[in-house]
Amino acid sequence: MMQKDNDVNEFWLKFREFSLESGVDPELADWYERWGRKFAVSMKGGLRDRTGEDIEAFLMKLAGQKMVAWQRAQVKEALFFLYNKFLRMDISPEKFSGVSVAGPGDFRDCVVDAQKIRAAYAKELEKFRNEMRFRHYSSRTEKSYLGWLERYFSFHNCKWLTDISKPVRIREYLDYLATVRQVSASTQNQALNSLVFFFREVLGYDPVVFDDFMRAKRSQHIPVVMTRHEVKVLLSHMKGVHHLVTSLMYSAGLRLMEGLRLRVKDIDFAKGTIVIRDGKGAKDRVTVLAESIRGELEGHLKGVAAIYDRDVKMNKDGVFIWPALARKYPNACREWGWQYVFPAQKLSVDPETGAIQRHHLHQTAVQRAVKNGVHAACFEKNVSSHTLRHSFATHLLESGTDIRTIQELLGHKDVSTTMIYTHVLNRPGLAVKSPADF
């Protein structure tokens, strides 16, 4: 039974990775996977045994539930992508008629037209990509911005740039995102940022053209925080490398990708510190290495060394390092200090260079392990992997650590960002009681 569950999880992990490689936005790829899983367990039989009628029956069942239009459209997009793109089963679009699509520019159309868009705007997209790399944008930002640009082109049915570059066209798309898709303020602002960057920096439009765009106001949410006991309970349900990753995230206040991208040389056992390289905002910082996980981490690195020795004997290409650094130090990718602390189990091919390298552990594996741990612990809170970072900051504040020190450990640019953690305490500065308890 355990082997069967592992095979199922491996299938959906491959499906999500395929979605990301196809240019699907990471957040949307998560929903593709969730809807695919729900459809898989909705009826008996394997996915390849399903017919178009089964898909239509599933969509009709969801249509009877209280789901808004964009959610119903998203289900269609996920199943269309699963069958026609990933499984390569030619299921007619008519079989997806059980739910009406929200509008002419929905995300499913963007998936269908992706190749046409990339062919029609190959020159512009290449300039867009080169401009982002020239400015040292991260690969995740590059993929996200390109995805928004392709969706924008698809929304306007691939009209010529001279038409879709008009400010009214941009506003029309942003209004569609807000009213039909009902996206969050941060998502709407990200879409605007990508379009403004393309038309201003790549095509050279006058910046004044974009001055009258009103950015959506982001909501001020209080972060979800676990108690110390809840953290211990959650970590007790984590096993193996996932336990070490999450323990490190909590004990050092790391973001998920910061933990997964750690290199061996960034951990200093003598000083008890961890150096975070190229974190959010391309900033480095130093945080603490907890004594409680030192032994587990040292034992884990011995196992990583065995994997490293095997790769060296097989004469593999090592790990990814930045191109400029690779030119300066050609053998750095094969040196022990540059290896990932949490390497992937399998080798992978770099899509840009074709090198066979060992990447770091995939973030979805950790996210899924945290989700399973939360379910096993029966938490009612909306706990995610990032909640561990929130808990780290809050527990330091509760223990009397000053806010500036916490700011440095978290790598926040402005102390006002760190101040949000004072709102989750019962005593922001001074002990406060409710007047009902006097």
Salt bridges, closest charged atoms under 4 A:
ASP30 OD1 - ARG16 NE 2.53
GLU33 OE2 - ARG37 NE 3.12
GLU33 OE2 - ARG368 NH2 2.62
GLU53 OE2 - LYS95 NZ 2.87
GLU77 OE2 - ARG181 NH1 3.35
ASP109 OD1 - ARG108 NH2 3.47
GLU126 OE1 - ARG129 NH1 2.89
GLU131 OE2 - ARG135 NE 3.01
GLU142 OE2 - ARG129 NE 3.64
GLU142 OE2 - ARG133 NH2 2.98
GLU150 OE2 - ARG118 NE 2.76
ASP163 OD1 - LYS166 NZ 4.00
ASP163 OD1 - ARG169 NE 3.54
GLU172 OE1 - ARG169 NH1 3.40
GLU201 OE1 - ARG135 NH2 2.83
ASP212 OD2 - ARG171 NH2 3.83
GLU230 OE1 - LYS381 NZ 2.81
GLU258 OE2 - ARG255 NH1 2.55
GLU258 OE1 - ARG285 NH2 2.89
ASP266 OD1 - LYS265 NZ 3.18
ASP266 OD1 - ARG277 NE 3.25
ASP284 OD2 - ARG277 NH1 3.76
GLU291 OE2 - ARG294 NH2 2.98
GLU296 OE2 - HIS243 ND1 3.02
ASP311 OD2 - ARG358 NE 2.66
ASP317 OD1 - ARG334 NH2 3.91
GLU352 OE2 - ARG133 NH2 2.96
GLU398 OE1 - ARG228 NH1 3.20
